[in-house]
Amino acid sequence: MTINIYSLWGQPWILSVVSGILLSLSFPPIDLPILQIPAFILLFRLADLSIDWRDLATKALVSFLIWNLATTYWLMAATPAGGAAAIFANSLLMLIPLMLMRSLLRRQLHPLGKSILIGSAWVSYEFLHHHWDLAWPWLALGNGWSTMPALIQYISATGHLAISFWVVATATMMYKSILSLTKTHFIYALTLFLLFPAISVFSTILYQEQAADTLQAAVIQPNMDSYQRYGGLANVDELLTGLLELSDSARTDQTDLIVWPENAIDSAISRENRFNARIQDSLRSWNTELITGTGLIRYYDPDKEPSLVRGYVGNNSYNIFNSALHFTGEGLPDVYKKGQLVPVVERLPYAETLQKLDLFGWVNWGEIAGYGKGTDMNNFMIRQYRTPALICYDSVFPGWVGGFVRNDADFLTIITNDGWWGDTSGHIQHFAYARLRAIEFRRWVVRSANNGISGIISPDGQVQAETDYWTRTAFTHNIHPSGRQTFFARYGNWFNWLMLLGAVFSIVLLVRDK
């Protein structure tokens, strides 16, 4: 029995399932991002075959569910119901740009213009999905290319969403060439396909890291069990002993910075606490500095109380922040409060708005809001260099990271705890996405993860050191801080705003043609 491949071209359900599988295979750990292009060609065919928008939504939802489930199934490891809801909701959201793209496909436009507008529609969706309280940018198409740094060096000028534009625009032009079978359309498609990677290869040849001083970082991976209080130890003192011993085993006399992961001090503490003296004694003895993650309690005077507070101790209200502390040998530690909080898991979306709508005060929104939200993009000063302490989810938002770089960050520090997801694709993807930030900002990345993957990434996106998952380990590595500002660092989301303008133009065009 033989299969007629041309008959599959007309089978909507097969197109839906296959496109979802291809998109799933395009993300780490499979690392076949080129499959995104044929996946979108099949989605365009599905859109053309659909009877109406409802028909397309029904069939395309299957594709997006397969993609979301196969790629981010690990969300359900921590919260089964919440993870399943997030996967379904994100799949529904993906239908919105597809509907706009379907309308553009059916308009009589120049094929290159159509490709640009359709590409801008998808990028606009990804861009907007970075900038609301339900943000989930994990499946931006560009993230799938994070393990192919040689092909994406141009994102130091555009940001990683330009990869998404290239994928969708190229797929659009290829789909048009398949339908028309004309030489001109094939040349357009081939040119688009080769253009961005060619720019990247050319950029790689031209790029040279500026000579800079050396900073030695010690990266600590304590491998504590995230689901047990104090990582399964008796108390914070015992936990702290293990962290200091592991740090001492890895550091050298040349170590400038020790990095512990997110929530390494597994407790909610105030800035002034009984653990400071013990940490500072070790740092003075070692002549080094420390960045660590912890829960931070912030108390407020009655006249300075924010609109949402978690609770009260006496007359003073308080909030708890997912935070990073920077210790030197003296004084109180500097503080950074995480700004990009995981929706629902870390903070209730639109908590302030919901509180305002609750005119009768029926719900204690502060109590259920979750962590307090940081707003300051403050860097820590390590020797004469500056670095942020990006906490977990922070690192997948290039706009947020760019704020620290524009505030003169010389290298990027990421602290995270990916142990909530177990030994799944989640921690592999999260580590890979850090390579995009290295390229976008041409900064060395120092990454400490509780259970792994910890590592060092150079400004060209190449991994210089990495650890195994679920291993207690520590290592030192030299990095080279740099104050050089990339085009993307200077001008931020210029490309994404251009894409949004293209999407608005598309909507105006479609409304005018009705």
C-alpha positions as CSV (number, residue, x, y, z in Angstrom):
1,M,0.0,0.0,0.0
2,T,1.4,3.4,-1.0
3,I,0.7,6.8,0.4
4,N,-0.1,9.6,-2.1
5,I,1.7,12.6,-0.5
6,Y,-0.4,14.9,-2.7
7,S,-3.6,13.6,-1.1
8,L,-2.2,14.5,2.3
9,W,-1.9,18.1,1.1
10,G,-5.7,18.2,1.1
11,Q,-6.3,16.6,4.5
12,P,-6.9,19.3,7.2
13,W,-6.6,17.0,10.2
14,I,-3.4,15.5,9.0
15,L,-2.0,18.9,8.3
16,S,-2.9,20.0,11.8
17,V,-1.3,17.0,13.6
18,V,1.9,17.0,11.5
19,S,2.4,20.8,11.9
20,G,2.1,20.4,15.7
21,I,4.6,17.5,15.7
22,L,7.1,19.5,13.6
23,L,6.8,22.5,15.9
24,S,7.4,20.3,19.0
25,L,10.5,18.9,17.4
26,S,11.9,22.3,16.8
27,F,12.5,23.2,20.4
28,P,15.2,21.9,22.8
29,P,16.1,19.2,23.7
30,I,15.3,17.9,20.1
31,D,17.0,20.9,18.5
32,L,15.5,20.8,14.9
33,P,14.4,24.4,14.6
34,I,14.4,24.3,10.8
35,L,11.2,22.3,11.1
36,Q,9.4,25.5,12.1
37,I,9.3,26.5,8.4
38,P,7.5,23.4,7.0
39,A,5.2,23.5,10.1
40,F,4.0,27.0,9.2
41,I,3.6,26.0,5.5
42,L,1.2,23.3,6.7
43,L,-0.6,25.8,8.9
44,F,-1.0,28.1,5.9
45,R,-2.4,25.2,3.9
46,L,-4.8,24.4,6.7
47,A,-5.9,28.1,6.8
48,D,-6.6,28.0,3.0
49,L,-8.6,24.8,3.3
50,S,-10.7,26.0,6.2
51,I,-14.3,26.8,5.5
52,D,-14.5,29.7,8.0
53,W,-12.8,31.0,11.1
54,R,-14.5,28.5,13.3
55,D,-13.4,25.6,11.2
56,L,-9.8,26.8,11.2
57,A,-9.9,27.4,15.0
58,T,-11.1,23.8,15.6
59,K,-8.5,22.2,13.5
60,A,-5.5,24.5,14.3
61,L,-6.2,24.2,18.0
62,V,-5.2,20.6,17.8
63,S,-1.9,21.6,16.2
64,F,-1.2,24.2,18.9
65,L,-2.2,21.8,21.7
66,I,0.2,19.2,20.4
67,W,3.0,21.9,20.2
68,N,2.3,23.3,23.7
69,L,1.8,20.0,25.4
70,A,4.9,18.3,23.9
71,T,7.1,21.2,24.6
72,T,5.9,22.5,28.0
73,Y,4.4,19.4,29.5
74,W,6.7,19.8,32.4
75,L,4.6,22.7,33.7
76,M,2.2,20.0,35.1
77,A,5.1,18.5,37.1
78,A,4.8,21.3,39.7
79,T,1.0,22.1,39.4
80,P,-1.0,19.6,37.3
81,A,-4.2,21.6,37.0
82,G,-2.4,25.0,36.6
83,G,0.0,23.6,34.1
84,A,-2.8,22.0,32.0
85,A,-4.8,25.3,32.1
86,A,-1.7,27.3,31.0
87,I,-1.1,24.9,28.1
88,F,-4.7,25.1,26.9
89,A,-4.9,28.9,27.3
90,N,-1.7,29.5,25.4
91,S,-2.9,27.3,22.6
92,L,-6.1,29.3,22.4
93,L,-4.1,32.6,22.2
94,M,-2.1,31.3,19.3
95,L,-5.3,31.2,17.2
96,I,-5.6,35.0,17.3
97,P,-2.6,35.8,15.1
98,L,-3.4,32.8,12.9
99,M,-6.8,34.3,12.1
100,L,-5.2,37.5,11.0
101,M,-2.7,35.6,8.9
102,R,-5.5,33.6,7.2
103,S,-7.1,36.9,6.1
104,L,-3.9,38.2,4.8
105,L,-3.2,35.0,2.9
106,R,-6.5,35.5,1.0
107,R,-5.8,39.1,0.0
108,Q,-4.3,40.0,-3.4
109,L,-1.0,41.4,-2.3
110,H,2.5,41.3,-3.7
111,P,4.0,38.0,-2.4
112,L,6.9,39.7,-0.6
113,G,4.6,42.3,1.0
114,K,2.3,39.5,2.1
115,S,5.2,37.6,3.6
116,I,6.3,40.7,5.6
117,L,2.8,41.5,6.9
118,I,2.1,37.9,7.9
119,G,5.5,37.7,9.6
120,S,4.7,40.9,11.4
121,A,1.4,39.5,12.6
122,W,3.0,36.6,14.3
123,V,5.8,38.6,15.8
124,S,3.3,41.2,17.2
125,Y,1.5,38.3,19.0
126,E,4.8,37.1,20.5
127,F,5.8,40.7,21.4
128,L,2.5,41.5,23.1
129,H,2.7,38.2,24.9
130,H,5.8,39.4,26.6
131,H,4.1,42.5,28.1
132,W,1.0,41.7,30.2
133,D,0.3,40.0,33.5
134,L,-0.3,36.6,31.8
135,A,3.0,36.7,29.9
136,W,4.3,33.4,28.6
137,P,7.0,34.0,26.1
138,W,8.4,30.4,26.4
139,L,7.3,29.3,22.9
140,A,8.4,32.3,20.9
141,L,9.7,30.7,17.7
142,G,13.1,32.3,18.2
143,N,13.7,30.4,21.4
144,G,13.8,27.2,19.3
145,W,17.0,28.5,17.6
146,S,18.8,29.1,20.9
147,T,21.1,26.1,20.4
148,M,22.1,27.3,16.9
149,P,24.1,30.5,17.7
150,A,26.1,30.6,14.5
151,L,22.8,31.2,12.5
152,I,21.3,33.9,14.7
153,Q,24.1,36.4,15.5
154,Y,22.0,39.2,13.9
155,I,19.8,39.3,17.0
156,S,22.4,41.5,18.6
157,A,20.8,44.2,16.4
158,T,17.2,43.1,16.4
159,G,16.4,40.9,19.4
160,H,15.4,37.3,19.1
161,L,11.9,37.9,17.8
162,A,13.5,38.7,14.4
163,I,14.1,35.0,14.2
164,S,10.3,34.4,14.4
165,F,9.8,36.9,11.7
166,W,12.3,35.2,9.4
167,V,10.6,31.8,10.0
168,V,7.1,33.0,9.3
169,A,8.0,35.3,6.4
170,T,10.1,32.5,4.8
171,A,7.3,30.0,5.2
172,T,4.8,32.3,3.7
173,M,6.9,32.9,0.6
174,M,7.7,29.2,0.3
175,Y,4.0,28.4,0.5
176,K,3.3,30.9,-2.3
177,S,6.0,29.4,-4.5
178,I,4.5,25.9,-3.9
179,L,1.1,27.1,-5.0
180,S,2.2,29.1,-8.0
181,L,5.2,27.0,-9.1
182,T,6.8,30.1,-10.7
183,K,10.5,30.8,-10.9
184,T,10.2,34.3,-9.5
185,H,8.4,33.2,-6.3
186,F,10.9,30.4,-5.8
187,I,13.8,33.0,-6.0
188,Y,12.0,35.2,-3.5
189,A,11.6,32.3,-1.2
190,L,15.2,31.1,-1.5
191,T,16.5,34.7,-1.0
192,L,14.4,35.1,2.2
193,F,15.6,31.6,3.5
194,L,19.3,32.4,3.0
195,L,19.3,36.1,3.9
196,F,19.2,36.1,7.7
197,P,21.6,33.2,8.2
198,A,24.0,34.8,5.7
199,I,23.9,38.0,7.7
200,S,24.6,36.0,10.8
201,V,27.5,34.2,9.3
202,F,28.9,37.5,8.1
203,S,28.4,39.0,11.6
204,T,30.2,36.0,13.2
205,I,33.2,36.7,10.9
206,L,33.3,40.4,11.8
207,Y,32.6,40.0,15.5
208,Q,35.6,40.2,17.8
209,E,35.3,40.4,21.6
210,Q,36.9,43.5,22.9
211,A,40.0,42.9,25.1
212,A,38.9,43.2,28.8
213,D,39.9,42.5,32.3
214,T,39.2,39.1,33.8
215,L,36.7,38.3,36.6
216,Q,36.7,34.8,38.1
217,A,33.3,33.5,39.2
218,A,32.6,30.5,41.3
219,V,29.3,28.9,40.4
220,I,27.6,26.8,43.1
221,Q,25.0,24.1,42.4
222,P,23.9,22.7,45.8
223,N,21.3,20.3,44.4
224,M,18.8,20.7,47.2
225,D,15.3,19.1,47.0
226,S,12.9,21.9,46.1
227,Y,9.9,20.1,47.5
228,Q,11.4,19.7,51.0
229,R,11.8,22.5,53.5
230,Y,15.4,23.6,53.8
231,G,16.2,21.2,51.0
232,G,15.6,18.2,53.3
233,L,18.0,19.5,56.0
234,A,17.1,20.4,59.6
235,N,17.3,24.2,59.3
236,V,18.8,27.2,57.6
237,D,22.0,26.9,59.6
238,E,22.7,23.4,58.3
239,L,21.8,24.5,54.8
240,L,24.1,27.5,55.1
241,T,27.0,25.3,56.3
242,G,26.7,23.1,53.2
243,L,26.6,26.1,50.9
244,L,29.7,27.7,52.5
245,E,31.6,24.3,52.4
246,L,30.8,23.8,48.8
247,S,31.8,27.3,48.0
248,D,35.1,26.9,49.8
249,S,35.9,23.7,47.9
250,A,35.5,25.5,44.5
251,R,36.9,29.0,45.1
252,T,40.5,30.0,44.5
253,D,42.5,33.0,45.8
254,Q,41.6,34.7,42.5
255,T,37.8,34.3,42.9
256,D,36.0,37.6,42.7
257,L,32.4,36.4,42.9
258,I,30.6,33.4,44.3
259,V,27.1,32.7,42.9
260,W,24.4,30.7,44.7
261,P,21.1,29.8,43.0
262,E,17.6,31.2,43.5
263,N,16.2,30.5,46.9
264,A,19.6,29.1,48.1
265,I,18.8,30.5,51.5
266,D,15.5,28.6,51.7
267,S,13.6,31.0,54.1
268,A,12.0,34.3,54.2
269,I,14.4,36.7,55.9
270,S,14.8,40.4,56.3
271,R,17.7,42.4,55.0
272,E,19.1,42.6,58.5
273,N,19.2,39.0,59.8
274,R,21.3,36.7,62.0
275,F,22.9,34.9,59.0
276,N,24.7,38.0,57.6
277,A,27.6,37.9,60.0
278,R,28.4,34.3,59.3
279,I,28.3,34.9,55.5
280,Q,30.4,38.0,55.8
281,D,33.0,36.3,58.0
282,S,33.6,33.8,55.2
283,L,33.7,36.4,52.5
284,R,36.3,38.5,54.4
285,S,38.4,35.4,54.9
286,W,38.2,34.6,51.2
287,N,38.4,38.2,49.9
288,T,35.4,37.7,47.6
289,E,31.8,38.6,47.2
290,L,28.5,36.7,47.0
291,I,25.2,36.8,45.1
292,T,22.5,34.5,46.4
293,G,18.7,34.1,46.1
294,T,16.3,34.1,49.1
295,G,12.8,35.1,50.1
296,L,13.0,38.7,51.5
297,I,10.5,40.2,54.0
298,R,9.9,43.9,53.6
299,Y,8.1,45.7,56.4
300,Y,6.3,49.0,55.9
301,D,5.5,51.9,58.2
302,P,1.7,52.5,58.4
303,D,2.0,55.8,56.3
304,K,4.1,54.1,53.6
305,E,2.0,51.0,53.1
306,P,1.4,49.9,49.4
307,S,-2.0,49.0,48.1
308,L,-1.4,45.3,48.4
309,V,0.2,43.7,51.5
310,R,0.5,40.0,52.4
311,G,-0.2,40.5,56.1
312,Y,0.7,42.3,59.4
313,V,3.1,41.9,62.2
314,G,1.8,44.1,65.0
315,N,1.1,47.5,63.4
316,N,3.5,46.9,60.5
317,S,2.4,45.4,57.2
318,Y,4.7,43.3,55.1
319,N,5.3,41.7,51.7
320,I,7.6,38.8,50.7
321,F,9.7,39.2,47.6
322,N,11.6,36.6,45.5
323,S,14.9,38.3,45.8
324,A,18.7,38.3,45.3
325,L,21.1,39.6,47.9
326,H,24.7,40.8,47.2
327,F,27.0,40.3,50.1
328,T,30.4,41.9,50.6
329,G,32.5,41.6,53.7
330,E,30.9,44.6,55.3
331,G,27.5,46.2,55.8
332,L,24.0,45.1,54.9
333,P,23.6,43.2,51.6
334,D,22.3,45.0,48.5
335,V,18.9,43.8,47.3
336,Y,17.2,43.1,44.0
337,K,13.5,42.1,43.9
338,K,12.4,39.9,41.1
339,G,10.4,41.9,38.5
340,Q,9.1,39.2,36.1
341,L,7.0,36.8,38.2
342,V,5.5,33.6,36.9
343,P,1.7,34.2,36.5
344,V,-0.4,32.4,39.1
345,V,2.5,30.4,40.4
346,E,4.3,33.4,41.9
347,R,1.8,36.2,41.6
348,L,-1.9,36.5,40.9
349,P,-2.3,38.4,37.5
350,Y,-3.9,41.8,37.7
351,A,-4.1,41.6,41.5
352,E,-4.2,45.4,41.9
353,T,-7.0,45.8,39.4
354,L,-9.0,43.0,41.0
355,Q,-8.7,44.7,44.3
356,K,-10.0,48.0,42.9
357,L,-13.0,46.2,41.3
358,D,-13.8,44.6,44.7
359,L,-15.7,47.7,45.9
360,F,-17.0,45.9,49.0
361,G,-13.6,44.4,50.1
362,W,-15.0,40.8,50.0
363,V,-11.6,39.3,49.3
364,N,-8.2,39.9,50.9
365,W,-6.3,40.3,47.6
366,G,-3.0,41.0,49.3
367,E,-3.1,37.6,51.0
368,I,-3.6,35.7,47.8
369,A,-1.6,38.0,45.5
370,G,1.6,36.0,46.1
371,Y,5.1,37.6,45.9
372,G,5.6,41.3,45.8
373,K,6.7,42.6,42.4
374,G,10.0,44.4,42.0
375,T,10.3,47.4,39.7
376,D,13.9,48.5,40.0
377,M,16.5,47.3,37.4
378,N,19.3,47.7,39.8
379,N,22.7,46.2,39.2
380,F,25.1,44.9,41.9
381,M,28.7,46.3,41.9
382,I,31.2,43.4,41.9
383,R,34.7,44.9,42.2
384,Q,34.6,47.6,39.5
385,Y,31.9,45.8,37.4
386,R,28.2,45.8,37.4
387,T,25.8,42.8,37.0
388,P,22.1,42.1,37.6
389,A,21.0,39.1,39.5
390,L,18.3,37.9,37.1
391,I,16.0,35.5,38.9
392,C,14.7,32.6,36.9
393,Y,11.8,33.9,34.7
394,D,13.5,37.3,34.5
395,S,16.0,35.8,32.0
396,V,13.4,35.0,29.2
397,F,12.4,38.7,28.9
398,P,14.9,40.5,26.7
399,G,13.2,43.8,27.3
400,W,13.7,43.5,31.1
401,V,17.3,42.3,30.7
402,G,18.0,45.2,28.4
403,G,17.1,47.6,31.1
404,F,20.0,46.3,33.3
405,V,22.4,46.5,30.3
406,R,21.4,50.1,29.6
407,N,22.1,50.7,33.3
408,D,25.7,49.6,32.5
409,A,25.7,45.9,33.4
410,D,29.1,44.5,32.3
411,F,28.0,40.8,32.5
412,L,24.8,38.9,33.3
413,T,24.2,36.7,36.3
414,I,21.3,34.4,36.3
415,I,20.2,32.5,39.5
416,T,17.4,30.0,39.2
417,N,15.7,26.9,40.7
418,D,14.6,24.6,37.9
419,G,14.1,21.7,40.3
420,W,10.3,22.2,40.4
421,W,10.0,20.5,37.0
422,G,12.2,17.4,37.7
423,D,14.4,15.9,35.0
424,T,12.3,17.2,32.1
425,S,12.8,19.4,29.1
426,G,12.1,22.5,31.2
427,H,15.6,23.0,32.7
428,I,17.2,22.2,29.3
429,Q,15.1,24.9,27.5
430,H,15.7,27.4,30.3
431,F,19.4,27.1,30.1
432,A,19.4,27.2,26.3
433,Y,17.3,30.5,26.2
434,A,20.1,32.2,28.2
435,R,22.3,31.8,25.1
436,L,20.0,34.3,23.3
437,R,20.5,36.9,26.0
438,A,24.3,36.5,25.7
439,I,24.1,37.2,21.9
440,E,21.6,40.0,22.1
441,F,23.7,42.0,24.6
442,R,27.2,40.6,23.9
443,R,27.6,39.8,27.5
444,W,29.1,36.8,29.4
445,V,26.5,34.9,31.3
446,V,27.1,33.3,34.7
447,R,24.3,30.9,35.6
448,S,23.7,29.1,38.9
449,A,20.8,26.7,39.1
450,N,19.9,24.7,42.2
451,N,19.8,21.3,40.5
452,G,21.2,22.3,37.1
453,I,21.9,23.2,34.4
454,S,24.5,25.8,35.7
455,G,27.1,27.2,33.4
456,I,29.0,29.9,31.6
457,I,28.0,31.3,28.2
458,S,30.2,33.6,26.2
459,P,28.9,36.7,24.2
460,D,28.6,34.7,21.0
461,G,26.2,32.3,22.6
462,Q,28.6,29.4,22.9
463,V,28.5,27.4,26.1
464,Q,31.9,27.5,27.8
465,A,31.0,25.4,30.8
466,E,28.0,23.5,32.0
467,T,27.0,21.1,34.7
468,D,25.0,17.9,34.7
469,Y,21.4,18.0,36.1
470,W,20.7,16.7,39.6
471,T,24.4,16.9,40.6
472,R,25.9,18.6,43.7
473,T,28.8,20.4,42.2
474,A,30.7,23.7,42.0
475,F,33.3,25.2,39.6
476,T,35.2,28.4,38.8
477,H,35.5,30.0,35.4
478,N,37.0,33.3,34.1
479,I,34.8,35.7,32.3
480,H,35.5,39.1,30.6
481,P,33.1,41.9,31.6
482,S,32.4,44.4,28.8
483,G,30.6,47.8,28.7
484,R,30.0,47.6,24.9
485,Q,26.4,48.3,24.0
486,T,24.8,46.4,21.1
487,F,22.4,48.0,18.7
488,F,19.6,46.0,20.4
489,A,20.8,47.2,23.9
490,R,20.8,50.8,22.8
491,Y,17.5,50.9,20.9
492,G,15.6,48.1,22.5
493,N,12.4,46.8,20.9
494,W,12.7,48.9,17.7
495,F,12.2,45.9,15.5
496,N,9.2,44.6,17.5
497,W,7.5,48.0,17.4
498,L,8.0,48.0,13.6
499,M,6.4,44.6,13.5
500,L,3.5,45.9,15.6
501,L,3.1,48.8,13.1
502,G,2.9,46.2,10.3
503,A,0.2,44.3,12.1
504,V,-1.8,47.5,12.7
505,F,-1.4,48.3,9.0
506,S,-2.6,44.8,8.1
507,I,-5.8,45.2,10.2
508,V,-6.5,48.6,8.7
509,L,-6.0,47.1,5.2
510,L,-8.4,44.2,5.9
511,V,-11.0,46.5,7.3
512,R,-10.8,48.9,4.4
513,D,-11.2,46.1,1.9
514,K,-14.4,44.7,3.4
